[in-house]
Amino acid sequence: MGVDGTWQRRCVLVDASASGAKLEVEGSTDPLKAQEFFLVLSSTGLAFRRCELIWVDGSHVGVQFVTAKTKARTNAGKHFVSSQ
């Protein structure tokens, strides 16, 4: 589901780890290319993970779960300035 709630896709959780997951997505994977989205793990929406898209292979996608730790690494990389 989009962070702003404007889109959603059904998917099957193919594989999962502490840091990410492999999903089989129904329909277009284009909306998943948004910076971040939610993987809703329950019908009530009480179990979810914030994700970012890592790779796409047809209907299969790989996502990384966004945590304070991964967010800090991403933000640190955006501020890196090369001396070359």
N, CA, C and O atoms as a Maestro MAE file, in Angstrom:
{
 s_m_m2io_version
 :::
 2.0.0
}

f_m_ct {
 s_m_title
 :::
 protein
 m_atom[336] {
  # First column is atom index #
  i_m_mmod_type
  r_m_x_coord
  r_m_y_coord
  r_m_z_coord
  i_m_residue_number
  s_m_chain_name
  s_m_pdb_residue_name
  s_m_pdb_atom_name
  i_m_atomic_number
  :::
  1 25 0.840 -1.171 0.000 1 A "MET " " N  " 7
  2 3 0.000 0.000 0.000 1 A "MET " " CA " 6
  3 2 0.890 1.240 0.000 1 A "MET " " C  " 6
  4 15 1.908 1.286 0.690 1 A "MET " " O  " 8
  5 25 0.498 2.231 -0.773 2 A "GLY " " N  " 7
  6 3 1.238 3.479 -0.793 2 A "GLY " " CA " 6
  7 2 1.226 4.149 0.572 2 A "GLY " " C  " 6
  8 15 0.237 4.049 1.298 2 A "GLY " " O  " 8
  9 25 2.296 4.822 0.928 3 A "VAL " " N  " 7
  10 3 2.391 5.509 2.215 3 A "VAL " " CA " 6
  11 2 1.219 6.472 2.389 3 A "VAL " " C  " 6
  12 15 0.716 6.648 3.498 3 A "VAL " " O  " 8
  13 25 0.788 7.092 1.296 4 A "ASP " " N  " 7
  14 3 -0.330 8.038 1.374 4 A "ASP " " CA " 6
  15 2 -1.689 7.359 1.190 4 A "ASP " " C  " 6
  16 15 -2.719 8.033 1.216 4 A "ASP " " O  " 8
  17 25 -1.705 6.034 1.004 5 A "GLY " " N  " 7
  18 3 -2.945 5.276 0.883 5 A "GLY " " CA " 6
  19 2 -3.631 5.368 -0.468 5 A "GLY " " C  " 6
  20 15 -4.758 4.895 -0.609 5 A "GLY " " O  " 8
  21 25 -2.989 5.963 -1.467 6 A "THR " " N  " 7
  22 3 -3.634 6.163 -2.761 6 A "THR " " CA " 6
  23 2 -3.590 4.940 -3.670 6 A "THR " " C  " 6
  24 15 -4.297 4.914 -4.677 6 A "THR " " O  " 8
  25 25 -2.787 3.927 -3.354 7 A "TRP " " N  " 7
  26 3 -2.748 2.726 -4.181 7 A "TRP " " CA " 6
  27 2 -2.454 1.508 -3.310 7 A "TRP " " C  " 6
  28 15 -1.909 1.620 -2.211 7 A "TRP " " O  " 8
  29 25 -2.826 0.353 -3.828 8 A "GLN " " N  " 7
  30 3 -2.486 -0.902 -3.165 8 A "GLN " " CA " 6
  31 2 -2.430 -2.029 -4.191 8 A "GLN " " C  " 6
  32 15 -3.080 -1.952 -5.234 8 A "GLN " " O  " 8
  33 25 -1.675 -3.053 -3.906 9 A "ARG " " N  " 7
  34 3 -1.549 -4.227 -4.760 9 A "ARG " " CA " 6
  35 2 -1.616 -5.467 -3.869 9 A "ARG " " C  " 6
  36 15 -1.060 -5.482 -2.771 9 A "ARG " " O  " 8
  37 25 -2.294 -6.494 -4.345 10 A "ARG " " N  " 7
  38 3 -2.266 -7.784 -3.654 10 A "ARG " " CA " 6
  39 2 -0.940 -8.448 -3.963 10 A "ARG " " C  " 6
  40 15 -0.386 -8.278 -5.049 10 A "ARG " " O  " 8
  41 25 -0.436 -9.204 -3.005 11 A "CYS " " N  " 7
  42 3 0.824 -9.917 -3.235 11 A "CYS " " CA " 6
  43 2 0.880 -11.163 -2.368 11 A "CYS " " C  " 6
  44 15 0.109 -11.335 -1.424 11 A "CYS " " O  " 8
  45 25 1.819 -12.020 -2.726 12 A "VAL " " N  " 7
  46 3 2.104 -13.224 -1.955 12 A "VAL " " CA " 6
  47 2 3.506 -13.059 -1.399 12 A "VAL " " C  " 6
  48 15 4.437 -12.708 -2.124 12 A "VAL " " O  " 8
  49 25 3.650 -13.314 -0.113 13 A "LEU " " N  " 7
  50 3 4.955 -13.266 0.530 13 A "LEU " " CA " 6
  51 2 5.672 -14.575 0.210 13 A "LEU " " C  " 6
  52 15 5.306 -15.630 0.728 13 A "LEU " " O  " 8
  53 25 6.694 -14.506 -0.647 14 A "VAL " " N  " 7
  54 3 7.413 -15.693 -1.105 14 A "VAL " " CA " 6
  55 2 8.505 -16.073 -0.106 14 A "VAL " " C  " 6
  56 15 8.703 -17.251 0.191 14 A "VAL " " O  " 8
  57 25 9.203 -15.074 0.404 15 A "ASP " " N  " 7
  58 3 10.310 -15.306 1.330 15 A "ASP " " CA " 6
  59 2 10.493 -14.057 2.172 15 A "ASP " " C  " 6
  60 15 10.218 -12.951 1.707 15 A "ASP " " O  " 8
  61 25 10.953 -14.219 3.399 16 A "ALA " " N  " 7
  62 3 11.169 -13.057 4.264 16 A "ALA " " CA " 6
  63 2 12.347 -13.298 5.193 16 A "ALA " " C  " 6
  64 15 12.652 -14.431 5.565 16 A "ALA " " O  " 8
  65 25 12.994 -12.209 5.554 17 A "SER " " N  " 7
  66 3 14.076 -12.240 6.534 17 A "SER " " CA " 6
  67 2 13.867 -11.051 7.469 17 A "SER " " C  " 6
  68 15 12.873 -10.335 7.350 17 A "SER " " O  " 8
  69 25 14.773 -10.845 8.370 18 A "ALA " " N  " 7
  70 3 14.674 -9.706 9.288 18 A "ALA " " CA " 6
  71 2 14.822 -8.377 8.553 18 A "ALA " " C  " 6
  72 15 14.301 -7.357 9.003 18 A "ALA " " O  " 8
  73 25 15.534 -8.386 7.417 19 A "SER " " N  " 7
  74 3 15.823 -7.125 6.735 19 A "SER " " CA " 6
  75 2 15.003 -6.861 5.472 19 A "SER " " C  " 6
  76 15 15.017 -5.744 4.954 19 A "SER " " O  " 8
  77 25 14.282 -7.881 4.964 20 A "GLY " " N  " 7
  78 3 13.541 -7.660 3.734 20 A "GLY " " CA " 6
  79 2 12.706 -8.856 3.337 20 A "GLY " " C  " 6
  80 15 12.548 -9.805 4.105 20 A "GLY " " O  " 8
  81 25 12.164 -8.799 2.108 21 A "ALA " " N  " 7
  82 3 11.281 -9.866 1.646 21 A "ALA " " CA " 6
  83 2 11.273 -9.952 0.124 21 A "ALA " " C  " 6
  84 15 11.632 -9.008 -0.580 21 A "ALA " " O  " 8
  85 25 10.850 -11.120 -0.356 22 A "LYS " " N  " 7
  86 3 10.592 -11.334 -1.778 22 A "LYS " " CA " 6
  87 2 9.089 -11.516 -1.906 22 A "LYS " " C  " 6
  88 15 8.492 -12.341 -1.214 22 A "LYS " " O  " 8
  89 25 8.480 -10.737 -2.801 23 A "LEU " " N  " 7
  90 3 7.038 -10.757 -2.985 23 A "LEU " " CA " 6
  91 2 6.681 -11.089 -4.426 23 A "LEU " " C  " 6
  92 15 7.420 -10.742 -5.348 23 A "LEU " " O  " 8
  93 25 5.554 -11.759 -4.623 24 A "GLU " " N  " 7
  94 3 4.988 -11.934 -5.952 24 A "GLU " " CA " 6
  95 2 3.778 -11.009 -6.006 24 A "GLU " " C  " 6
  96 15 2.816 -11.188 -5.259 24 A "GLU " " O  " 8
  97 25 3.832 -10.025 -6.889 25 A "VAL " " N  " 7
  98 3 2.834 -8.953 -6.933 25 A "VAL " " CA " 6
  99 2 1.827 -9.177 -8.050 25 A "VAL " " C  " 6
  100 15 2.198 -9.523 -9.172 25 A "VAL " " O  " 8
  101 25 0.548 -8.979 -7.736 26 A "GLU " " N  " 7
  102 3 -0.512 -9.021 -8.752 26 A "GLU " " CA " 6
  103 2 -0.599 -7.649 -9.396 26 A "GLU " " C  " 6
  104 15 -0.604 -6.637 -8.695 26 A "GLU " " O  " 8
  105 25 -0.668 -7.600 -10.715 27 A "GLY " " N  " 7
  106 3 -0.798 -6.333 -11.420 27 A "GLY " " CA " 6
  107 2 0.532 -5.633 -11.595 27 A "GLY " " C  " 6
  108 15 1.595 -6.219 -11.390 27 A "GLY " " O  " 8
  109 25 0.457 -4.388 -11.971 28 A "SER " " N  " 7
  110 3 1.643 -3.587 -12.275 28 A "SER " " CA " 6
  111 2 2.506 -3.356 -11.034 28 A "SER " " C  " 6
  112 15 1.995 -3.120 -9.940 28 A "SER " " O  " 8
  113 25 3.812 -3.427 -11.226 29 A "THR " " N  " 7
  114 3 4.748 -3.122 -10.139 29 A "THR " " CA " 6
  115 2 5.174 -1.659 -10.167 29 A "THR " " C  " 6
  116 15 5.945 -1.233 -9.306 29 A "THR " " O  " 8
  117 25 4.694 -0.884 -11.129 30 A "ASP " " N  " 7
  118 3 5.094 0.522 -11.251 30 A "ASP " " CA " 6
  119 2 4.894 1.342 -9.973 30 A "ASP " " C  " 6
  120 15 5.791 2.099 -9.604 30 A "ASP " " O  " 8
  121 25 3.741 1.220 -9.275 31 A "PRO " " N  " 7
  122 3 3.576 2.039 -8.066 31 A "PRO " " CA " 6
  123 2 4.610 1.738 -6.978 31 A "PRO " " C  " 6
  124 15 4.896 2.595 -6.142 31 A "PRO " " O  " 8
  125 25 5.169 0.531 -6.986 32 A "LEU " " N  " 7
  126 3 6.146 0.166 -5.969 32 A "LEU " " CA " 6
  127 2 7.448 0.942 -6.122 32 A "LEU " " C  " 6
  128 15 8.269 0.965 -5.205 32 A "LEU " " O  " 8
  129 25 7.640 1.570 -7.263 33 A "LYS " " N  " 7
  130 3 8.860 2.341 -7.496 33 A "LYS " " CA " 6
  131 2 8.855 3.653 -6.725 33 A "LYS " " C  " 6
  132 15 9.825 4.409 -6.772 33 A "LYS " " O  " 8
  133 25 7.751 3.926 -6.006 34 A "ALA " " N  " 7
  134 3 7.707 5.089 -5.113 34 A "ALA " " CA " 6
  135 2 8.823 4.922 -4.087 34 A "ALA " " C  " 6
  136 15 9.295 3.808 -3.862 34 A "ALA " " O  " 8
  137 25 9.237 5.988 -3.483 35 A "GLN " " N  " 7
  138 3 10.359 5.925 -2.559 35 A "GLN " " CA " 6
  139 2 10.122 4.912 -1.443 35 A "GLN " " C  " 6
  140 15 11.010 4.117 -1.135 35 A "GLN " " O  " 8
  141 25 8.947 4.928 -0.839 36 A "GLU " " N  " 7
  142 3 8.623 3.989 0.220 36 A "GLU " " CA " 6
  143 2 7.155 3.600 0.131 36 A "GLU " " C  " 6
  144 15 6.335 4.335 -0.420 36 A "GLU " " O  " 8
  145 25 6.835 2.425 0.687 37 A "PHE " " N  " 7
  146 3 5.453 1.954 0.740 37 A "PHE " " CA " 6
  147 2 5.332 0.989 1.905 37 A "PHE " " C  " 6
  148 15 6.333 0.624 2.522 37 A "PHE " " O  " 8
  149 25 4.107 0.575 2.208 38 A "PHE " " N  " 7
  150 3 3.860 -0.361 3.304 38 A "PHE " " CA " 6
  151 2 3.542 -1.744 2.779 38 A "PHE " " C  " 6
  152 15 2.803 -1.885 1.805 38 A "PHE " " O  " 8
  153 25 4.094 -2.768 3.414 39 A "LEU " " N  " 7
  154 3 3.697 -4.151 3.210 39 A "LEU " " CA " 6
  155 2 2.768 -4.456 4.379 39 A "LEU " " C  " 6
  156 15 3.216 -4.588 5.518 39 A "LEU " " O  " 8
  157 25 1.464 -4.568 4.091 40 A "VAL " " N  " 7
  158 3 0.471 -4.818 5.133 40 A "VAL " " CA " 6
  159 2 0.351 -6.324 5.305 40 A "VAL " " C  " 6
  160 15 0.036 -7.039 4.354 40 A "VAL " " O  " 8
  161 25 0.603 -6.802 6.514 41 A "LEU " " N  " 7
  162 3 0.700 -8.237 6.772 41 A "LEU " " CA " 6
  163 2 -0.538 -8.833 7.430 41 A "LEU " " C  " 6
  164 15 -0.560 -10.029 7.719 41 A "LEU " " O  " 8
  165 25 -1.569 -8.025 7.671 42 A "SER " " N  " 7
  166 3 -2.794 -8.550 8.278 42 A "SER " " CA " 6
  167 2 -4.002 -7.868 7.666 42 A "SER " " C  " 6
  168 15 -3.898 -6.763 7.133 42 A "SER " " O  " 8
  169 25 -5.144 -8.524 7.743 43 A "SER " " N  " 7
  170 3 -6.363 -7.956 7.158 43 A "SER " " CA " 6
  171 2 -6.830 -6.712 7.909 43 A "SER " " C  " 6
  172 15 -7.564 -5.897 7.350 43 A "SER " " O  " 8
  173 25 -6.416 -6.552 9.169 44 A "THR " " N  " 7
  174 3 -6.808 -5.371 9.942 44 A "THR " " CA " 6
  175 2 -5.819 -4.227 9.780 44 A "THR " " C  " 6
  176 15 -6.093 -3.100 10.193 44 A "THR " " O  " 8
  177 25 -4.660 -4.516 9.174 45 A "GLY " " N  " 7
  178 3 -3.653 -3.475 8.974 45 A "GLY " " CA " 6
  179 2 -2.808 -3.190 10.199 45 A "GLY " " C  " 6
  180 15 -2.018 -2.246 10.197 45 A "GLY " " O  " 8
  181 25 -2.961 -3.992 11.248 46 A "LEU " " N  " 7
  182 3 -2.203 -3.750 12.475 46 A "LEU " " CA " 6
  183 2 -0.773 -4.276 12.403 46 A "LEU " " C  " 6
  184 15 0.083 -3.852 13.180 46 A "LEU " " O  " 8
  185 25 -0.509 -5.194 11.480 47 A "ALA " " N  " 7
  186 3 0.850 -5.708 11.284 47 A "ALA " " CA " 6
  187 2 1.322 -5.245 9.908 47 A "ALA " " C  " 6
  188 15 0.724 -5.593 8.890 47 A "ALA " " O  " 8
  189 25 2.392 -4.464 9.884 48 A "PHE " " N  " 7
  190 3 2.895 -3.948 8.610 48 A "PHE " " CA " 6
  191 2 4.377 -3.648 8.730 48 A "PHE " " C  " 6
  192 15 4.924 -3.558 9.830 48 A "PHE " " O  " 8
  193 25 5.021 -3.493 7.572 49 A "ARG " " N  " 7
  194 3 6.434 -3.091 7.515 49 A "ARG " " CA " 6
  195 2 6.554 -1.989 6.467 49 A "ARG " " C  " 6
  196 15 5.949 -2.065 5.398 49 A "ARG " " O  " 8
  197 25 7.325 -0.987 6.779 50 A "ARG " " N  " 7
  198 3 7.636 0.066 5.804 50 A "ARG " " CA " 6
  199 2 8.749 -0.481 4.918 50 A "ARG " " C  " 6
  200 15 9.723 -1.037 5.425 50 A "ARG " " O  " 8
  201 25 8.618 -0.330 3.597 51 A "CYS " " N  " 7
  202 3 9.542 -0.951 2.648 51 A "CYS " " CA " 6
  203 2 10.029 0.035 1.606 51 A "CYS " " C  " 6
  204 15 9.433 1.087 1.376 51 A "CYS " " O  " 8
  205 25 11.143 -0.347 0.981 52 A "GLU " " N  " 7
  206 3 11.587 0.317 -0.237 52 A "GLU " " CA " 6
  207 2 11.950 -0.771 -1.236 52 A "GLU " " C  " 6
  208 15 12.474 -1.821 -0.863 52 A "GLU " " O  " 8
  209 25 11.671 -0.516 -2.495 53 A "LEU " " N  " 7
  210 3 11.919 -1.468 -3.568 53 A "LEU " " CA " 6
  211 2 13.414 -1.581 -3.832 53 A "LEU " " C  " 6
  212 15 14.107 -0.569 -3.939 53 A "LEU " " O  " 8
  213 25 13.914 -2.811 -3.937 54 A "ILE " " N  " 7
  214 3 15.331 -3.056 -4.218 54 A "ILE " " CA " 6
  215 2 15.507 -3.581 -5.643 54 A "ILE " " C  " 6
  216 15 16.402 -3.132 -6.358 54 A "ILE " " O  " 8
  217 25 14.656 -4.535 -6.066 55 A "TRP " " N  " 7
  218 3 14.769 -5.092 -7.405 55 A "TRP " " CA " 6
  219 2 13.403 -5.576 -7.904 55 A "TRP " " C  " 6
  220 15 12.490 -5.813 -7.114 55 A "TRP " " O  " 8
  221 25 13.281 -5.719 -9.237 56 A "VAL " " N  " 7
  222 3 12.069 -6.228 -9.890 56 A "VAL " " CA " 6
  223 2 12.493 -7.264 -10.916 56 A "VAL " " C  " 6
  224 15 13.426 -7.035 -11.686 56 A "VAL " " O  " 8
  225 25 11.812 -8.403 -10.929 57 A "ASP " " N  " 7
  226 3 12.018 -9.446 -11.937 57 A "ASP " " CA " 6
  227 2 10.642 -9.978 -12.319 57 A "ASP " " C  " 6
  228 15 10.144 -10.927 -11.712 57 A "ASP " " O  " 8
  229 25 10.030 -9.359 -13.332 58 A "GLY " " N  " 7
  230 3 8.668 -9.732 -13.716 58 A "GLY " " CA " 6
  231 2 7.696 -9.377 -12.608 58 A "GLY " " C  " 6
  232 15 7.611 -8.221 -12.194 58 A "GLY " " O  " 8
  233 25 6.953 -10.385 -12.121 59 A "SER " " N  " 7
  234 3 5.986 -10.135 -11.045 59 A "SER " " CA " 6
  235 2 6.605 -10.276 -9.658 59 A "SER " " C  " 6
  236 15 5.935 -10.034 -8.654 59 A "SER " " O  " 8
  237 25 7.878 -10.666 -9.594 60 A "HIS " " N  " 7
  238 3 8.570 -10.794 -8.309 60 A "HIS " " CA " 6
  239 2 9.362 -9.527 -7.999 60 A "HIS " " C  " 6
  240 15 10.000 -8.948 -8.879 60 A "HIS " " O  " 8
  241 25 9.311 -9.109 -6.748 61 A "VAL " " N  " 7
  242 3 10.068 -7.929 -6.316 61 A "VAL " " CA " 6
  243 2 10.784 -8.241 -5.006 61 A "VAL " " C  " 6
  244 15 10.337 -9.067 -4.210 61 A "VAL " " O  " 8
  245 25 11.889 -7.566 -4.809 62 A "GLY " " N  " 7
  246 3 12.622 -7.644 -3.554 62 A "GLY " " CA " 6
  247 2 12.498 -6.316 -2.840 62 A "GLY " " C  " 6
  248 15 12.673 -5.261 -3.450 62 A "GLY " " O  " 8
  249 25 12.197 -6.359 -1.547 63 A "VAL " " N  " 7
  250 3 12.060 -5.138 -0.769 63 A "VAL " " CA " 6
  251 2 12.966 -5.190 0.451 63 A "VAL " " C  " 6
  252 15 13.255 -6.254 0.997 63 A "VAL " " O  " 8
  253 25 13.398 -4.017 0.855 64 A "GLN " " N  " 7
  254 3 14.162 -3.870 2.093 64 A "GLN " " CA " 6
  255 2 13.239 -3.194 3.093 64 A "GLN " " C  " 6
  256 15 12.572 -2.214 2.761 64 A "GLN " " O  " 8
  257 25 13.197 -3.715 4.326 65 A "PHE " " N  " 7
  258 3 12.385 -3.084 5.351 65 A "PHE " " CA " 6
  259 2 13.098 -1.822 5.826 65 A "PHE " " C  " 6
  260 15 14.295 -1.847 6.112 65 A "PHE " " O  " 8
  261 25 12.362 -0.730 5.905 66 A "VAL " " N  " 7
  262 3 12.919 0.549 6.316 66 A "VAL " " CA " 6
  263 2 12.809 0.651 7.838 66 A "VAL " " C  " 6
  264 15 11.726 0.537 8.413 66 A "VAL " " O  " 8
  265 25 13.957 0.868 8.464 67 A "THR " " N  " 7
  266 3 14.014 1.059 9.915 67 A "THR " " CA " 6
  267 2 14.779 2.347 10.183 67 A "THR " " C  " 6
  268 15 15.311 2.959 9.257 67 A "THR " " O  " 8
  269 25 14.836 2.751 11.418 68 A "ALA " " N  " 7
  270 3 15.611 3.950 11.761 68 A "ALA " " CA " 6
  271 2 17.068 3.759 11.333 68 A "ALA " " C  " 6
  272 15 17.721 4.704 10.892 68 A "ALA " " O  " 8
  273 25 17.566 2.534 11.468 69 A "LYS " " N  " 7
  274 3 18.959 2.238 11.103 69 A "LYS " " CA " 6
  275 2 19.180 2.347 9.592 69 A "LYS " " C  " 6
  276 15 20.146 2.974 9.156 69 A "LYS " " O  " 8
  277 25 18.294 1.743 8.786 70 A "THR " " N  " 7
  278 3 18.461 1.814 7.326 70 A "THR " " CA " 6
  279 2 18.219 3.230 6.834 70 A "THR " " C  " 6
  280 15 18.859 3.666 5.878 70 A "THR " " O  " 8
  281 25 17.312 3.953 7.466 71 A "LYS " " N  " 7
  282 3 17.024 5.336 7.085 71 A "LYS " " CA " 6
  283 2 18.256 6.206 7.341 71 A "LYS " " C  " 6
  284 15 18.586 7.065 6.523 71 A "LYS " " O  " 8
  285 25 18.933 5.992 8.462 72 A "ALA " " N  " 7
  286 3 20.131 6.772 8.796 72 A "ALA " " CA " 6
  287 2 21.233 6.507 7.770 72 A "ALA " " C  " 6
  288 15 21.933 7.432 7.358 72 A "ALA " " O  " 8
  289 25 21.387 5.243 7.357 73 A "ARG " " N  " 7
  290 3 22.405 4.908 6.346 73 A "ARG " " CA " 6
  291 2 22.088 5.571 5.016 73 A "ARG " " C  " 6
  292 15 22.980 6.100 4.353 73 A "ARG " " O  " 8
  293 25 20.811 5.542 4.622 74 A "THR " " N  " 7
  294 3 20.389 6.161 3.364 74 A "THR " " CA " 6
  295 2 20.630 7.664 3.399 74 A "THR " " C  " 6
  296 15 21.164 8.232 2.447 74 A "THR " " O  " 8
  297 25 20.240 8.302 4.485 75 A "ASN " " N  " 7
  298 3 20.424 9.750 4.610 75 A "ASN " " CA " 6
  299 2 21.900 10.118 4.664 75 A "ASN " " C  " 6
  300 15 22.295 11.150 4.123 75 A "ASN " " O  " 8
  301 25 22.716 9.299 5.304 76 A "ALA " " N  " 7
  302 3 24.159 9.566 5.365 76 A "ALA " " CA " 6
  303 2 24.762 9.492 3.970 76 A "ALA " " C  " 6
  304 15 25.632 10.291 3.625 76 A "ALA " " O  " 8
  305 25 24.305 8.536 3.164 77 A "GLY " " N  " 7
  306 3 24.809 8.393 1.791 77 A "GLY " " CA " 6
  307 2 24.422 9.557 0.903 77 A "GLY " " C  " 6
  308 15 25.159 9.890 -0.026 77 A "GLY " " O  " 8
  309 25 23.291 10.182 1.161 78 A "LYS " " N  " 7
  310 3 22.837 11.309 0.345 78 A "LYS " " CA " 6
  311 2 23.680 12.544 0.594 78 A "LYS " " C  " 6
  312 15 23.745 13.429 -0.259 78 A "LYS " " O  " 8
  313 25 24.329 12.620 1.753 79 A "HIS " " N  " 7
  314 3 25.105 13.807 2.091 79 A "HIS " " CA " 6
  315 2 26.593 13.628 1.830 79 A "HIS " " C  " 6
  316 15 27.388 14.527 2.106 79 A "HIS " " O  " 8
  317 25 26.973 12.466 1.298 80 A "PHE " " N  " 7
  318 3 28.383 12.205 1.007 80 A "PHE " " CA " 6
  319 2 28.833 13.024 -0.184 80 A "PHE " " C  " 6
  320 15 28.164 13.057 -1.217 80 A "PHE " " O  " 8
  321 25 29.943 13.668 -0.041 81 A "VAL " " N  " 7
  322 3 30.512 14.458 -1.129 81 A "VAL " " CA " 6
  323 2 31.884 13.887 -1.456 81 A "VAL " " C  " 6
  324 15 32.749 13.788 -0.586 81 A "VAL " " O  " 8
  325 25 32.071 13.518 -2.694 82 A "SER " " N  " 7
  326 3 33.339 12.955 -3.111 82 A "SER " " CA " 6
  327 2 34.391 14.040 -3.238 82 A "SER " " C  " 6
  328 15 34.091 15.155 -3.664 82 A "SER " " O  " 8
  329 25 35.617 13.718 -2.872 83 A "SER " " N  " 7
  330 3 36.708 14.698 -2.984 83 A "SER " " CA " 6
  331 2 37.393 14.622 -4.340 83 A "SER " " C  " 6
  332 15 38.346 15.358 -4.598 83 A "SER " " O  " 8
  333 25 36.914 13.736 -5.206 84 A "GLN " " N  " 7
  334 3 37.531 13.587 -6.531 84 A "GLN " " CA " 6
  335 2 36.924 14.481 -7.549 84 A "GLN " " C  " 6
  336 15 37.338 14.467 -8.708 84 A "GLN " " O  " 8
  :::
 }
 m_bond[335] {
  # First column is bond index #
  i_m_from
  i_m_to
  i_m_order
  :::
  1 1 2 1
  2 2 3 1
  3 3 4 2
  4 3 5 1
  5 5 6 1
  6 6 7 1
  7 7 8 2
  8 7 9 1
  9 9 10 1
  10 10 11 1
  11 11 12 2
  12 11 13 1
  13 13 14 1
  14 14 15 1
  15 15 16 2
  16 15 17 1
  17 17 18 1
  18 18 19 1
  19 19 20 2
  20 19 21 1
  21 21 22 1
  22 22 23 1
  23 23 24 2
  24 23 25 1
  25 25 26 1
  26 26 27 1
  27 27 28 2
  28 27 29 1
  29 29 30 1
  30 30 31 1
  31 31 32 2
  32 31 33 1
  33 33 34 1
  34 34 35 1
  35 35 36 2
  36 35 37 1
  37 37 38 1
  38 38 39 1
  39 39 40 2
  40 39 41 1
  41 41 42 1
  42 42 43 1
  43 43 44 2
  44 43 45 1
  45 45 46 1
  46 46 47 1
  47 47 48 2
  48 47 49 1
  49 49 50 1
  50 50 51 1
  51 51 52 2
  52 51 53 1
  53 53 54 1
  54 54 55 1
  55 55 56 2
  56 55 57 1
  57 57 58 1
  58 58 59 1
  59 59 60 2
  60 59 61 1
  61 61 62 1
  62 62 63 1
  63 63 64 2
  64 63 65 1
  65 65 66 1
  66 66 67 1
  67 67 68 2
  68 67 69 1
  69 69 70 1
  70 70 71 1
  71 71 72 2
  72 71 73 1
  73 73 74 1
  74 74 75 1
  75 75 76 2
  76 75 77 1
  77 77 78 1
  78 78 79 1
  79 79 80 2
  80 79 81 1
  81 81 82 1
  82 82 83 1
  83 83 84 2
  84 83 85 1
  85 85 86 1
  86 86 87 1
  87 87 88 2
  88 87 89 1
  89 89 90 1
  90 90 91 1
  91 91 92 2
  92 91 93 1
  93 93 94 1
  94 94 95 1
  95 95 96 2
  96 95 97 1
  97 97 98 1
  98 98 99 1
  99 99 100 2
  100 99 101 1
  101 101 102 1
  102 102 103 1
  103 103 104 2
  104 103 105 1
  105 105 106 1
  106 106 107 1
  107 107 108 2
  108 107 109 1
  109 109 110 1
  110 110 111 1
  111 111 112 2
  112 111 113 1
  113 113 114 1
  114 114 115 1
  115 115 116 2
  116 115 117 1
  117 117 118 1
  118 118 119 1
  119 119 120 2
  120 119 121 1
  121 121 122 1
  122 122 123 1
  123 123 124 2
  124 123 125 1
  125 125 126 1
  126 126 127 1
  127 127 128 2
  128 127 129 1
  129 129 130 1
  130 130 131 1
  131 131 132 2
  132 131 133 1
  133 133 134 1
  134 134 135 1
  135 135 136 2
  136 135 137 1
  137 137 138 1
  138 138 139 1
  139 139 140 2
  140 139 141 1
  141 141 142 1
  142 142 143 1
  143 143 144 2
  144 143 145 1
  145 145 146 1
  146 146 147 1
  147 147 148 2
  148 147 149 1
  149 149 150 1
  150 150 151 1
  151 151 152 2
  152 151 153 1
  153 153 154 1
  154 154 155 1
  155 155 156 2
  156 155 157 1
  157 157 158 1
  158 158 159 1
  159 159 160 2
  160 159 161 1
  161 161 162 1
  162 162 163 1
  163 163 164 2
  164 163 165 1
  165 165 166 1
  166 166 167 1
  167 167 168 2
  168 167 169 1
  169 169 170 1
  170 170 171 1
  171 171 172 2
  172 171 173 1
  173 173 174 1
  174 174 175 1
  175 175 176 2
  176 175 177 1
  177 177 178 1
  178 178 179 1
  179 179 180 2
  180 179 181 1
  181 181 182 1
  182 182 183 1
  183 183 184 2
  184 183 185 1
  185 185 186 1
  186 186 187 1
  187 187 188 2
  188 187 189 1
  189 189 190 1
  190 190 191 1
  191 191 192 2
  192 191 193 1
  193 193 194 1
  194 194 195 1
  195 195 196 2
  196 195 197 1
  197 197 198 1
  198 198 199 1
  199 199 200 2
  200 199 201 1
  201 201 202 1
  202 202 203 1
  203 203 204 2
  204 203 205 1
  205 205 206 1
  206 206 207 1
  207 207 208 2
  208 207 209 1
  209 209 210 1
  210 210 211 1
  211 211 212 2
  212 211 213 1
  213 213 214 1
  214 214 215 1
  215 215 216 2
  216 215 217 1
  217 217 218 1
  218 218 219 1
  219 219 220 2
  220 219 221 1
  221 221 222 1
  222 222 223 1
  223 223 224 2
  224 223 225 1
  225 225 226 1
  226 226 227 1
  227 227 228 2
  228 227 229 1
  229 229 230 1
  230 230 231 1
  231 231 232 2
  232 231 233 1
  233 233 234 1
  234 234 235 1
  235 235 236 2
  236 235 237 1
  237 237 238 1
  238 238 239 1
  239 239 240 2
  240 239 241 1
  241 241 242 1
  242 242 243 1
  243 243 244 2
  244 243 245 1
  245 245 246 1
  246 246 247 1
  247 247 248 2
  248 247 249 1
  249 249 250 1
  250 250 251 1
  251 251 252 2
  252 251 253 1
  253 253 254 1
  254 254 255 1
  255 255 256 2
  256 255 257 1
  257 257 258 1
  258 258 259 1
  259 259 260 2
  260 259 261 1
  261 261 262 1
  262 262 263 1
  263 263 264 2
  264 263 265 1
  265 265 266 1
  266 266 267 1
  267 267 268 2
  268 267 269 1
  269 269 270 1
  270 270 271 1
  271 271 272 2
  272 271 273 1
  273 273 274 1
  274 274 275 1
  275 275 276 2
  276 275 277 1
  277 277 278 1
  278 278 279 1
  279 279 280 2
  280 279 281 1
  281 281 282 1
  282 282 283 1
  283 283 284 2
  284 283 285 1
  285 285 286 1
  286 286 287 1
  287 287 288 2
  288 287 289 1
  289 289 290 1
  290 290 291 1
  291 291 292 2
  292 291 293 1
  293 293 294 1
  294 294 295 1
  295 295 296 2
  296 295 297 1
  297 297 298 1
  298 298 299 1
  299 299 300 2
  300 299 301 1
  301 301 302 1
  302 302 303 1
  303 303 304 2
  304 303 305 1
  305 305 306 1
  306 306 307 1
  307 307 308 2
  308 307 309 1
  309 309 310 1
  310 310 311 1
  311 311 312 2
  312 311 313 1
  313 313 314 1
  314 314 315 1
  315 315 316 2
  316 315 317 1
  317 317 318 1
  318 318 319 1
  319 319 320 2
  320 319 321 1
  321 321 322 1
  322 322 323 1
  323 323 324 2
  324 323 325 1
  325 325 326 1
  326 326 327 1
  327 327 328 2
  328 327 329 1
  329 329 330 1
  330 330 331 1
  331 331 332 2
  332 331 333 1
  333 333 334 1
  334 334 335 1
  335 335 336 2
  :::
 }
}
